[in-house]
Amino acid sequence: MPAKDAKEPKGTSDKELDAENGTRQDEPVDDLVTTRHALTIKRRKLNYTATAGRIVLRKEVHTDGAFNGHMPKAEVFFTSYTVDGGSTDRPVTFAFNGGPGSSSVWLHMGVLGPKRVLSGDAGELTPPPYGITDNTETLLAHSDLVFIDPVSTGYSRATTGEKPGEHHGYTGDLETVAEVIRLWTSRNGRWMSPKFLAGESYGTLRAAGLAEYLQQRFGMYLNGVMLISSVLDMGSIRFTPGNDLPYALFLPTYAAIAHYHGLHGDRPLADLLAEAEDYAARDYPWALARGSRLTAEERAEAVSKVASLTGLSTDYVDRVDLRIEHVRFYTELLRSRGLVVGRLDGRFTGWERDGGTEQYASDPSMSAIMGPYSAALNHYVRADLGYSSDLPYEIITSRVHPWSYKEFENRHVSVVAKLSEAMRANPHLKVHVASGYHDGATPYFASEHVLAQLQIPAELRDNIEVKYYEAGHMMYVHEPSRIQQSADLAAFVKAASNR
């Protein structure tokens, strides 16, 4: 079934007149396309229905205290997959990525959906035009799936006359994504289904906020939240003046990346990380806090220790005053080899035109996966899902910036209190956290630190599980990690569904 013409809908009220000819403009309408598919998993045929398109979100308008109708405000693109013949109490997972400014393509076609990208991996990338294959480990075998692209990402846009900036911020984004979840749940009769959120990167901050918001606003209680490459407190990863916390929390990740590139010989990774974690938890924060009060001997000892863990020279560690900012680390680590390492995934390497740079022009790990995922999505959405649009599908965009954090003025952006409240109010809420040892954007030790700050009683600590992978931010580009992560997510959903 073909989609309607891909021109961007006008998106205005039927009371509004066209400026050129004075005729009434049509309001935007949902433009959903439904297709049917089958996937064979271990000799079992899984028949499912895919729905792709844009759903119109509306806002209540009041004039002089009087209700004046529901006016369109945004058209949000989503892709849903529901197993044919499944009951209305089958689990459903709402998934999104982060950025802010990222579409849901990474989780959609990297690990969760029924199709996945063939992109290759560090050191063995697939050449263009790449490939797509069945994902026989898809979470669809255990849960229906809904992938949501926030406003200005994917094909999602504000309607004509509406300001997209209203959706480009913590609260506006939560309200928009929550409304998509509410509408899909209501229209598909799924209020009695076990419900899950799966977010990656900033999407974990969104998911934690949504867990509390959905409860408070709609009385929608979740069974579980999947936090992939988690960041719940920006203060744990932002290298801002006066904030020494990230320097310590990134240290084990620096050690893991140095280990991957052979700077720790044949030493077992687990042994190295145990040493790095112990130092990052105790002596390193103390040394940073002491500042000029360190004796010459104490400073020399700290410099030597940090250098030995990170693979950097003692001269470099000393010159940066023991404080290794993450991008500077990625450009310094393999400088002698003429390489920089990835931020999203430190296993990847690339070249820079300037061998002395401290701020690379592009992240080689992002450069490695951007092409495969862009090609796959743009082909798949038309050829398989039957949805056509001449709009560019915004894989990841800067158009959402500046992103508004006005709610957190003069303090760190943190949803620790939000997730804590959601768990206290709903003691059945389970939390799954997935971390990559080589993730240099949301380091695993920072995630551990923040999880320990959740304001929940001891008996709810068992509701949290953490899984680790020898890969990066999108750990599923590493095939062994993808296989293991798929099994881990499936086990989590089955256990938390109470079925």
Order of alpha helices (4+ residues) and beta strands (2+ residues): beta-beta-beta-beta-beta-beta-beta-beta-beta-beta-alpha-beta-alpha-beta-alpha-alpha-alpha-alpha-alpha-alpha-alpha-beta-beta-alpha-alpha-beta-alpha-beta-alpha
